[in-house]
Amino acid sequence: AEMLKENSSLLQLDVSSNFIREGGATALAELLKENKTLRQLSISLNSIGDGGATALAEMLKENSSLLQLDVSSNFIREGGATALAELLKENKTLRQLSISLNSIGDGGATALAEMLKEN
């Protein structure tokens, strides 16, 4: 995983269905803050929850290369969806976010809708 900091060739990473959970998502997000080449990340079906989603949102503050992020089916609730929405107001690089099959609720959906007005 440490190689992701200095990677200069990997464009896509799919770690779906690997039981990564919140801790793994947080560690991955920390490494991707410095990555300048990865374009697509799929971390679906990993039970990352709100904590993992929030860590990925924080990563998006600093990462300017990621274009697609798939966090579908991860037990993300309103808090995680809201964290992603707030940070995406600042991130102008990400072009595709898949957050399907999560329980983001009305508040998470509203936060994402508000983000779309600004992004």
C-alpha positions in Angstrom: 0.0 0.0 0.0 2.9 2.4 0.7 3.7 2.3 -3.0 0.6 4.3 -3.7 2.3 7.4 -2.3 4.9 7.4 -5.0 3.1 5.5 -7.7 3.6 7.1 -11.2 1.9 4.5 -13.4 -1.2 2.9 -11.8 -4.3 4.5 -13.1 -7.1 2.2 -11.7 -7.4 0.4 -8.4 -10.2 -1.9 -7.5 -10.2 -3.3 -3.9 -13.9 -4.2 -3.9 -15.1 -7.0 -1.6 -12.0 -7.3 0.5 -13.3 -6.7 4.0 -11.2 -3.5 4.2 -13.6 -1.8 6.7 -13.1 1.6 8.2 -9.5 1.2 9.3 -8.4 0.0 5.9 -10.2 2.8 4.1 -8.7 5.3 6.4 -5.2 4.0 5.7 -5.8 3.9 2.0 -7.1 7.4 2.0 -4.1 8.7 3.9 -1.8 7.2 1.2 -3.8 8.6 -1.6 -3.5 12.2 -0.4 -0.1 12.2 -2.0 -0.8 10.2 -5.1 -0.8 12.1 -8.4 -1.6 9.4 -11.0 -4.6 7.3 -9.8 -7.7 8.1 -11.8 -10.2 5.5 -10.6 -10.8 3.9 -7.2 -13.4 1.3 -6.4 -13.7 0.4 -2.8 -17.3 -0.9 -2.9 -18.6 -3.8 -0.8 -16.1 -3.2 2.1 -18.2 -2.0 5.1 -16.2 1.2 5.4 -19.1 3.0 7.1 -19.2 6.7 7.8 -15.7 6.8 9.2 -14.2 5.4 6.0 -16.3 7.7 3.9 -15.2 10.7 5.9 -11.5 9.6 5.5 -12.0 9.4 1.8 -13.6 12.8 1.8 -10.6 14.3 3.6 -8.3 12.7 1.0 -10.2 14.5 -1.7 -9.1 17.8 -0.2 -5.6 17.1 -1.2 -5.8 14.6 -4.1 -6.2 16.3 -7.5 -5.9 13.2 -9.8 -8.8 11.0 -8.8 -11.7 11.2 -11.4 -13.9 8.3 -10.3 -14.7 7.0 -6.9 -17.0 4.1 -6.2 -18.1 3.7 -2.5 -21.3 1.8 -3.2 -22.6 -0.8 -0.8 -20.5 0.2 2.2 -23.0 0.9 5.1 -22.5 4.7 4.6 -25.1 6.7 6.3 -26.1 10.3 6.5 -22.9 11.4 8.2 -20.6 9.9 5.6 -22.6 11.1 2.7 -22.6 14.6 4.2 -18.8 14.5 4.7 -18.3 13.5 1.1 -20.7 16.2 -0.1 -19.0 19.0 1.9 -15.6 18.1 0.6 -16.8 17.7 -3.0 -17.7 21.4 -2.9 -14.0 22.1 -2.8 -12.7 19.2 -5.0 -13.0 20.2 -8.7 -11.3 17.1 -10.1 -13.7 14.2 -9.3 -16.1 13.6 -12.1 -18.0 10.4 -11.0 -19.1 9.3 -7.5 -21.0 6.1 -7.1 -22.6 5.9 -3.6 -25.5 3.5 -4.5 -26.8 0.8 -2.1 -26.0 2.8 1.1 -28.4 4.2 3.6 -27.6 7.9 3.2 -31.2 9.0 4.2 -32.8 12.3 3.5 -30.1 14.4 5.1 -27.3 12.7 3.0 -29.3 13.1 -0.2 -30.0 16.7 0.6 -26.3 17.4 1.2 -25.3 15.8 -2.1 -28.0 17.8 -3.9 -26.7 21.0 -2.3 -23.1 20.1 -3.4 -24.2 19.7 -7.0 -25.3 23.3 -7.0 -21.8 24.4 -6.1 -19.6 21.8 -7.9 
